[in-house]
Amino acid sequence: MMKTNKEFDAVEMMRSIRDKHHMDYSMDPELREKRLAAIREKYKGRIRTNKPVKP
């Protein structure tokens, strides 16, 4: 484990990510859906849904 002078603060990191995404999505409301659509396309074989499988 590497020791540094700076301590890692996960809460601060998550807050900064949340704030950045909030600002991005406030400026472009369709950006969230675009990103989610890209993630769905990338992981479509791995994402499980509760939808019934058609025979």
Backbone as a chain_set.jsonl record, in Angstrom:
{"seq": "MMKTNKEFDAVEMMRSIRDKHHMDYSMDPELREKRLAAIREKYKGRIRTNKPVKP", "coords": {"N": [[0.837, -1.18, 0.0], [0.594, 2.127, -0.916], [1.837, 4.994, 0.656], [0.856, 8.29, 1.056], [1.094, 11.861, 1.372], [-1.341, 12.986, 1.279], [-4.613, 12.317, 2.255], [-7.05, 9.964, 1.147], [-10.278, 10.832, 0.27], [-13.235, 9.539, -0.034], [-15.891, 10.384, 0.107], [-15.781, 13.116, -0.484], [-14.835, 12.922, -3.099], [-17.003, 11.601, -4.392], [-18.983, 13.531, -4.035], [-17.969, 15.62, -5.589], [-18.068, 14.463, -8.132], [-20.837, 14.066, -8.356], [-21.728, 16.747, -8.26], [-20.519, 17.753, -10.579], [-21.76, 16.207, -12.587], [-24.4, 17.036, -12.154], [-24.24, 19.724, -12.924], [-23.514, 19.403, -15.624], [-25.793, 18.032, -16.62], [-27.76, 19.88, -16.093], [-27.148, 21.885, -17.868], [-27.428, 20.578, -20.303], [-30.096, 18.852, -20.771], [-30.685, 16.489, -22.216], [-28.391, 15.051, -22.237], [-28.022, 13.17, -20.176], [-29.769, 11.044, -20.854], [-28.588, 10.336, -23.287], [-26.089, 9.394, -22.449], [-26.901, 7.252, -20.819], [-28.157, 5.65, -22.735], [-25.956, 4.945, -24.298], [-24.522, 3.411, -22.461], [-26.357, 1.336, -22.036], [-26.344, 0.185, -24.59], [-23.687, -0.653, -24.789], [-23.484, -2.572, -22.742], [-25.536, -4.381, -23.238], [-25.814, -7.167, -23.364], [-25.201, -7.975, -20.834], [-26.761, -6.674, -18.987], [-29.396, -7.254, -16.85], [-32.882, -7.603, -16.933], [-36.256, -7.356, -15.709], [-38.053, -8.115, -17.509], [-40.219, -10.338, -19.224], [-39.06, -13.146, -21.068], [-39.369, -13.567, -24.511], [-40.731, -16.361, -26.175]], "CA": [[0.0, 0.0, 0.0], [1.389, 3.349, -1.013], [1.479, 6.05, 1.594], [1.055, 9.634, 0.53], [0.811, 12.908, 2.355], [-2.737, 13.358, 1.139], [-5.534, 11.217, 2.547], [-8.104, 9.775, 0.17], [-11.597, 11.103, 0.82], [-14.212, 9.019, -0.99], [-17.103, 11.203, 0.157], [-15.493, 14.345, -1.242], [-14.744, 12.546, -4.501], [-18.35, 11.342, -4.892], [-19.693, 14.813, -4.091], [-17.483, 16.389, -6.739], [-18.625, 13.806, -9.322], [-22.264, 14.38, -8.375], [-21.888, 18.154, -8.611], [-20.137, 17.92, -11.976], [-22.833, 15.647, -13.402], [-25.562, 17.896, -12.023], [-24.008, 20.901, -13.757], [-23.578, 18.959, -17.022], [-27.165, 17.692, -16.978], [-28.547, 21.11, -16.049], [-26.868, 22.631, -19.087], [-27.918, 19.791, -21.435], [-30.971, 17.829, -20.177], [-30.695, 15.239, -22.985], [-27.093, 14.389, -22.081], [-28.179, 11.998, -19.297], [-30.351, 9.954, -21.642], [-27.592, 9.915, -24.279], [-25.088, 8.578, -21.749], [-27.535, 5.993, -20.408], [-28.363, 4.844, -23.94], [-24.649, 4.403, -24.678], [-24.198, 2.349, -21.497], [-27.24, 0.207, -22.334], [-25.867, -0.442, -25.821], [-22.402, -1.308, -24.517], [-23.642, -3.706, -21.838], [-26.857, -4.96, -23.455], [-25.8, -8.596, -23.093], [-24.953, -8.23, -19.417], [-27.765, -6.031, -18.15], [-30.575, -8.079, -16.639], [-34.134, -6.881, -16.718], [-37.335, -8.209, -15.209], [-38.977, -8.336, -18.605], [-40.31, -11.757, -19.596], [-38.373, -13.531, -22.308], [-40.297, -14.038, -25.528], [-40.325, -17.695, -26.665]], "C": [[0.882, 1.243, 0.0], [0.904, 4.378, -0.005], [1.8, 7.392, 0.945], [0.749, 10.637, 1.62], [-0.67, 13.274, 2.366], [-3.624, 12.138, 1.404], [-6.62, 11.165, 1.482], [-9.449, 9.975, 0.84], [-12.649, 10.714, -0.212], [-15.472, 9.872, -1.029], [-16.915, 12.48, -0.653], [-15.43, 14.051, -2.74], [-16.142, 12.326, -5.098], [-19.172, 12.628, -4.98], [-19.248, 15.629, -5.298], [-18.007, 15.787, -8.047], [-20.103, 14.143, -9.453], [-22.501, 15.827, -8.809], [-21.559, 18.41, -10.075], [-21.237, 17.393, -12.893], [-24.09, 16.506, -13.332], [-25.425, 19.135, -12.915], [-24.106, 20.535, -15.239], [-25.018, 18.715, -17.458], [-28.089, 18.905, -16.913], [-28.365, 21.915, -17.331], [-27.424, 21.917, -20.316], [-28.779, 18.645, -20.907], [-30.97, 16.491, -20.926], [-29.395, 14.445, -22.823], [-27.203, 13.127, -21.23], [-28.726, 10.813, -20.073], [-29.378, 9.453, -22.7], [-26.557, 8.997, -23.633], [-25.668, 7.235, -21.325], [-27.772, 5.078, -21.605], [-27.055, 4.203, -24.394], [-24.243, 3.257, -23.749], [-25.061, 1.118, -21.761], [-26.768, -0.549, -23.575], [-24.588, -1.235, -25.562], [-22.579, -2.595, -23.713], [-24.959, -4.455, -22.043], [-26.902, -6.462, -23.191], [-25.65, -8.932, -21.626], [-26.011, -7.656, -18.492], [-28.988, -6.934, -18.069], [-31.78, -7.182, -16.426], [-35.162, -7.868, -16.198], [-38.38, -8.459, -16.278], [-39.03, -9.825, -18.933], [-39.64, -12.017, -20.953], [-39.405, -14.071, -23.285], [-39.824, -15.386, -26.066], [-40.072, -17.708, -28.148]], "O": [[1.795, 1.38, 0.815], [-0.297, 4.595, 0.156], [2.869, 7.59, 0.369], [0.206, 10.288, 2.668], [-1.18, 13.808, 3.351], [-3.406, 11.065, 0.842], [-7.056, 12.199, 0.976], [-9.732, 9.357, 1.866], [-12.92, 11.465, -1.149], [-16.058, 10.06, -2.095], [-17.795, 12.873, -1.419], [-15.915, 14.839, -3.552], [-16.429, 12.813, -6.192], [-19.97, 12.791, -5.903], [-20.074, 16.261, -5.957], [-18.353, 16.525, -8.969], [-20.571, 14.469, -10.544], [-23.376, 16.096, -9.632], [-22.239, 19.191, -10.74], [-21.606, 18.052, -13.865], [-24.773, 16.685, -14.339], [-26.38, 19.541, -13.578], [-24.71, 21.269, -16.022], [-25.421, 19.141, -18.54], [-29.1, 18.946, -17.614], [-29.302, 22.545, -17.821], [-27.847, 22.569, -21.27], [-28.252, 17.57, -20.62], [-31.231, 15.455, -20.315], [-29.321, 13.287, -23.235], [-26.553, 12.123, -21.524], [-28.207, 9.701, -19.965], [-29.347, 8.256, -22.983], [-26.193, 7.961, -24.19], [-25.012, 6.202, -21.454], [-27.605, 3.862, -21.5], [-27.044, 3.05, -24.825], [-23.688, 2.255, -24.198], [-24.569, -0.009, -21.718], [-26.791, -1.78, -23.603], [-24.428, -2.351, -26.056], [-21.904, -3.591, -23.972], [-25.449, -5.099, -21.115], [-27.958, -6.978, -22.823], [-25.938, -10.055, -21.214], [-26.149, -8.092, -17.349], [-29.548, -7.329, -19.091], [-31.682, -6.124, -15.803], [-34.951, -9.08, -16.246], [-39.468, -8.957, -15.988], [-38.001, -10.5, -18.922], [-39.674, -11.176, -21.852], [-40.217, -14.927, -22.934], [-38.645, -15.544, -26.382], [-39.726, -18.748, -28.707]]}, "num_chains": 1, "name": "protein.A"}
